[in-house]
Amino acid sequence: MEGTELNLSSGKSIGQDMVLVHLTSTTPESPSMLPQLETVTRAVLDNITGLPA
């Protein structure tokens, strides 16, 4: 079974630094999973940038 590769990258600034998250999905369901992958990416960025320095 051949999958479709879907890459999703996003970043968020923390002062002068930036956090980058890159997700790659290679399952056949990748395109339909985009909303869930975007939610995960946002949650990771929000959690990391919300940590105390």
N, C-alpha and C positions, 0 to 999 in steps of 0.2 A: 504494500500500500504506500503510495507516494504522497507526501504531505506538501502543503504550501508553507513557505517560510514567511513569517510575519515578524518584522522588527519594529519595535516601539521604543523610542528614546525620548527622555524628557529631563529637564534640569530645573533647579531652583537655587537662587542665590542665598548665601548665608554671609552677610557682610561682604567682604572682598572675595570670599570663596564661593564655590558652586558645587552642589551635589548633583551627580548625573546618575540616572537609572536607565539601564538598557535591558529590555526583555526581548527574547527571541522565542517564538513558538513555531514548531515544525509539524504540528498535527494537521490532519485534513480539515479540522474544525476551526483553524486559525482565524479566518475572516469573521466568522460568527462570534468568536471569542473577544473581538476587539473591545467592546464596552467593558468586559470584565478586566481585561489587561490594562485598560486606561484607569479603571478604579484602583487596581492594585498599585500601579505606578504612582498615582496621586497619594495614596495612603502611605506608601514608603517614603516619598518625598516629604510629606507633612510630618510623619513621625521622626524622621532624621533631623529635619530643620527645627523641630520643636524641642529637641534635646538641649539641656543646659550646656553651655560652652565649657 
